[in-house]
């Protein structure tokens, strides 16, 4: 049964990928808006989790305000998939014309420093769109990806990102050494860093509740000379906005464990600030807040 389910998943994604690339643009986005509306009416587990997460961000908002946010969030989640299926067909002019930036000089100076740069970002907007934008400018982006099931689907997404110029490592492999090496060579590493429920994650305060985030960005910053900054990708009417913040400086008088804790909390604080400003772009439909007793 598992093999049948995985094959069906692969076929559904592959069919959608092909159909959405062939549809006229307006029709493609209308289709995914309709999917978003259906998902909202169905109110499944992922949508309930999105509502719960927004409730943590804005505990004082009314029920109607939260519902409006949920509707916008699920539409943006579906927009992410529509963009992802179509983005590899965009030319450089289309890519450049759909991106605006804030504090871009922080990012570019970090890249040009030759010391390497770590960009930590939450699940917001479309990070593939952001990666493609910088790859089109000749900046190589290295990242890691969660190993999806089925295997054929994972390989399909891997090939899709690598066609855009993004160099992807499998998260299931031991990647810390490889990322360290690339940072020491002055490269750019981008890591989605707002969710980690493994026992190796770092407990942080996030919107007044406990969450666990990956140690990777802070650990790599401590072990290398790389600049540590954040990026928040939010949606605009024409495309995306990329806002950079930082740098988050390493205090080497502290132990590695102390600095990993402190820096990860600093990243969480910046993520929270950005999410409050552009909440519907943070389309987190998975568990992120945890009970302290379970850590």
N, C-alpha and C positions, 0 to 999 in steps of 0.2 A: 504493500500500500504506500509506503514512504517513497519508493521509486516512482510510482504512478503519480503521486502528488507533486514530486519535484519536477517530473516531466511536464505535467500540466502547467505548473508555475512558469517554467521556462517558455512554453509555447504561448502562454497568455502575454507575457512580457515581450516576447519576440514579435508577436502579431501587433501589439499596440505600438511598439517601436517602429515597425514598418508603416503601419496605417497613418500614424501621426506625422511621420515625415512626408507622406504623400499628400495629406490634406492641405487645402489652402490655410494660411495662417489663422484667419479669423475663425474658420470652422474648427481647427485643432484646439484653440483656446476655449471656444464655446463648449466643445465636447468635455474638456477637463473641468470647466466650471459646472457643467451638469453633473459630472461625477462627484464633485465636491458637495453640491446640493443634496445629492442622494445619500452621500456618506453622513451628512449632518442629520438628515431625517432618520436614517437608520440608527444613529447614535450607538455605534459599536464601541468596543473596548478602547480602541485607539483614540476615538473622538472623546470618550469620557476622560481618558488620561490627559488629553490636550486641555479640556475644561478644568481638570484638577490643577494642572500646572499653572494655568492662567490665574486660577484662584489664589495660588500661593504668591504670584507676582503682585496681584492687586486684591488683597483681602478686604478692602473697604469698598470695592465697586459693587454696584447693584447687580442683581441677577440678570437684568436686561443688558447691562453694560458688558458683563462677562459673556453672555450669549452672542452679542454683536462681535466681540473679539474672537470667539470660537469660530463663528462663520467666516470671518476674515482670515483667520489662521488656517482653516482647512482649505480655503480657496488658494491660499499661498502655497500650501503643501502640494496641492494638485498642479499649481503653476510650476513648481519645482520640477515635477515629472515631465510636464509638457516641454519646458525649456530643455531638460536633459535629453529627451528623445530627439529634439530638433537642432540642438546647438552645434553639433559637429558639421552641419550643412551651412552655417553662417560664414560669410566672408569677413575679412579683417575690418572693413568699413562698418559692417553691421555690429560686430563685436565692440569696436571703439565707440560707436554712436549710442550704445546702450549702457554705458558705464560712466558714473561720476564718482569722484573720490573726495575724501576729506583727510587731511594730514598725510597726503601722499608723499610729501617730502620726507617724513619720518621713515616710511617704508623704503623709499629709494636710497636715502642716505645709509640705511642699514644694509641694503643689498650691496651698495658700492664700497662699503667699509672693508670688504674682504675677510671679515671675521666670521661670516655666516650669520644667518638670521632665522629665528624661530617665530612663526606666526601662529598664535593660538586663536581659535575661533569657535563660537558655539554653532549649534544647528540652526542657522538663520539664513534666509535668502537662498541663493544658489551659489555655493562655493566653487562648483565646477565652472560656472560663468566667470567668476572672479579669477580662477586659475587660468582659464583660456585667455582672458584679457591680458594678463601679464606674460603668458607664454608667447602671445602674438607680438609682444614687444621685445622678445629675445631673452626673457628671464625664465630660467628653468625652475619649475616647481616640483619639489619632492614631497610625497605624502605617503600615508599608509591607508589601507582600506580594510574594513571588516570583511572576513571571508564569508560570503553569502552562500546559501544553498538554494538551488542545486549548483554544482560546480560549473556547469556550462554557462549559467547566468552570471556567476562571478567573473568568469573569463571574458564574457561579453562586455561587462562594465569596465573591466581592466583594459581591454583593447580600445574601448571608446575613449577612456581618459588618456591613454597613451597616444592615440591619434591626435589629440589636442596638444600634445607636448608635455603632459603631466606624467612624471615618473612615479609609479605606484609600487609600494612594498606591501606584502601580505601581512596583516596584523597578527596572524597566527604564528608567523615565523618570529624568531628572536631578532627584532629590528633595531634595538638600542645601539648596538655596536656599529651597524651600517649607517644609521642616522648620525651618530657621533662622527664617523669618518667623513661623511658628506659635509657636515657643518665645519669640521676642521679644514676642509678644502674650500671654505667660503661660500658654500651653497645655501639655498633657501629651502627650509622645511616648513610645511604648513600642516597643522594638526588640529582636527576637530576635538575640542577638549572640555566639553561641558557635561559629559556623562561617562561614568565608569562604575559599574556595580561589582567589580571584582574585588577581592580582598587586598589587591595591591594598590587600589585607589586611595586618594587622600580625602579624608573627611573635611568638609568646609561648611561654613555658614553661608546659606544662599537664600536670600529673601526671608531671613529669620528662621529658616528651617535647616535641617541637616541634609546635605547632599554629598555624593562622592564623585570626585573628578579625577581624571588620570594624572599621574605624577610626571608623565613624559616630558611636557614642555619645560617644567621647572628643573627636572633632573638633567636634561640636555643642556640647559642654560648653565647649570652649576658645573658640569663636566667639560664645557667648552668655553670659548670666548664669544660665542654667538650672542647677538642682540635678541632680546625677548620682547615682542610686541604683540598686541591683539588686533584682530580685524573683526568688524561686525558688518555683515552683508545684509542689507535691507532692500526691499523691493521699491521701485519707483514706477510711475506710469509707463515709462519707456524701457525700463530694464532694472538695473541694480545700482545701489550706492555702496561703496566700500569705505568704511571709516576706520582709520588706524588710531591706536592709543598706545602710550608707553613712552620710552622704554621702561621695562621693569628690571631694575638693577639687582644684580646678585651681590649679597654681602658675604664675602668669603671668610669673614671672621666667625660666622656661624657654621655649624656642622652641616653636612649634606642634608640630613633628615630635617633639621630645623629650617633650612632654606627652602627645601621642597615644600614643606608645610606653609611657610610664610608666602612664598611666591604663588603657590596654587590658590591660596586665599585671596591674594591680590588680583589674580586673574578672574576669580569668581566675582569679586567686587566690581571689576570693570564690565564683565558680562552682564551683571545685574543692572548696572547703570544703562548700558546700551539697550538691553531688553525693555526696560521701562520706557525708554524713549521711542522705540519702534517695536512694540510687542507682537504685532500680528505677523512680522517676518520671522519670529522665533516659533517655528512650527514643530515643536517637540511633542511627539505623540507617544513617547515611551516613558518609563519610570525614571525619574531622576532624584526625587526626594525620598529619603529613607529614614526609618525609625532608628534612633541612636542605639536602641537595644540590639538591633540586628547587625551592627558594625563590629 
